[in-house]
């Protein structure tokens, strides 16, 4: 394994991200944070939502931000770089097995997803005012879930980025990401779907459900949430599947 | 030392449209039954074998879609061969990719620069991928930017560059890690004549350091001026291989002597046809005729004498050496530009 090349590839991505930091943060965080403000502040202050909603909402918003950040950090550049211009070729020709380039993309995406998730905590806290009660008593559980969510988002980004063409980016958002966010139990706990039995089961194919529920379990354990072991198990299986799929798609795209 | 290349019985069949690098027309369409559905397959390379010697400038010459870019793609790990093997030095390119990649620099047909970076960063990051220390890569980048006349645009994002500048930067990037073998796929496409000459000089200079150069072109003059040896490829097959001179000499009557007289008639043409070495005389108009012959300069004396003896006056003589254009025509019955 050629670590020098691997870190040089990572340094290139860091350099590019740093150059586009502000637009990237706006792209990934503005929407969830606006939602946080409207539902966590406006609706609760006006009494239309109970104050406890704030604590329930924050882990969900964090999950959404992480997933958006990871997917976009990996998928969007890949879609561009695999297009007509084949910008990625210079890196494919670097002296490293090409699978490692995909791994590098995943690591870069995970770092960005973790960053986005961690930024959400203070930002949402500030936006929602008093009444958010987070419990940091389970740091390892939190870290494990957060890492699995980050891996899910960036390996999902890899699989998407290698399957979707430039003309289908809009479709990717409206067909994949939007339903995933709405039915991801980010804005409501999974138990809230009990009165919709079909939906209650159907949403279990959505990885964001485990992300939201897992972070909820780690940060606000008093809110009803899924068993953390189930969450970790499900995320691990999803991560492994997406990783294998993403790597295979990447190889297919990389070599004609 | 220098690194040679060996290509053994290479075959490539695309079952989806070929990559854009492989160009368009000229493939042979071979519909093959595969499963219940009929599938159209494109045979891009059909049993190609040849060797490129260490330290030579080797040209792959052929029309669009002949299989040049596919060959380069396979040699540079970007296109997987359907069957056959390729070696760069001692490394089997598809078994020992990383080792092979260390030895090669690649200039693709279309610039594939990293649009998220500046010109300078493209070079320095490329150096970093190959493990160069920051000092070395700064030095190399400065030297190459200077050599390719890009110093004043070094800090600009490459998306603002003109086509020629991108092409120059692609070549600079390929040389950044000082590869033993440099692949250039249609290097002078889209370059102005002046830049083209600059490029030729840079290629020759790089070759003088003992590096192997492999280039593809469909320009006869480029192949002629630059390459020590050539392979002519058409429809995925090598149809001729050798030095430019050797290849040209292989065509019977490869010289064309273009003549101007005060007048031309049947008597003159029969006089000229009778000269030893002349294969054909073709009348162009009232004063012009082309003599096809197996020799050039040596025939001028006899031609002038024969014309004078018959009462004709020679006004102008132009000898065209056997050209690769003629050679391609000779082998395929088609012009290169068809």
Contacts between the chains, C-beta under 8 A, distances in Angstrom:
chain1	res1	chain2	res2	distance
A	2	B	98	6.9
A	2	B	131	7.6
A	4	B	128	7.9
A	4	B	131	4.3
A	5	B	129	5.3
A	5	B	130	7.4
A	5	B	131	6.5
A	8	B	125	6.7
A	8	B	128	3.7
A	8	B	129	4.9
A	8	B	131	7.6
A	9	B	129	6.7
A	11	B	125	7.5
A	11	B	128	6.7
A	12	B	114	7.7
A	12	B	117	7.6
A	12	B	125	4.9
A	12	B	128	7.6
A	15	B	117	7.6
A	15	B	121	7.2
A	15	B	125	7.7
A	16	B	116	4.4
A	16	B	117	7.2
A	19	B	116	7.4
A	77	B	116	7.6
A	80	B	115	7.8
A	84	B	20	6.6
A	85	B	110	7.3
A	85	B	111	7.7
A	85	B	112	5.8
A	85	B	113	7.9
A	85	B	115	7.0
A	86	B	108	7.3
A	86	B	110	7.6
A	86	B	112	4.4
A	87	B	112	5.8
A	87	B	113	6.8
A	87	B	114	5.3
A	87	B	115	5.7
A	87	B	116	7.8
A	88	B	112	7.9
A	89	B	78	6.9
A	89	B	106	7.8
A	89	B	108	6.6
A	89	B	112	4.5
A	90	B	112	6.6
A	90	B	113	7.5
A	90	B	114	5.8
A	90	B	122	7.6
A	90	B	126	6.2
A	90	B	129	7.6
A	90	B	173	6.8
A	91	B	114	7.9
A	91	B	129	6.8
A	92	B	77	7.6
A	92	B	78	7.0
A	93	B	76	6.9
A	93	B	77	7.1
A	93	B	78	7.7
A	93	B	101	5.8
A	93	B	104	7.6
A	93	B	106	5.8
A	94	B	101	7.1
A	94	B	129	3.7
A	94	B	130	7.0
A	95	B	98	5.2
A	95	B	99	8.0
A	95	B	101	4.8
A	95	B	102	4.5
A	95	B	129	7.2
A	95	B	130	6.1
A	95	B	131	7.6
A	96	B	98	6.3
A	96	B	129	7.8
A	97	B	97	6.7
A	97	B	98	6.1
A	98	B	97	7.7
A	255	B	77	7.4
A	255	B	78	6.5
A	255	B	79	6.8
A	255	B	80	5.0
A	256	B	14	7.8
A	256	B	18	7.4
A	256	B	19	4.1
A	256	B	21	7.8
A	256	B	73	6.9
A	256	B	78	6.8
A	256	B	79	4.9
A	256	B	80	7.2
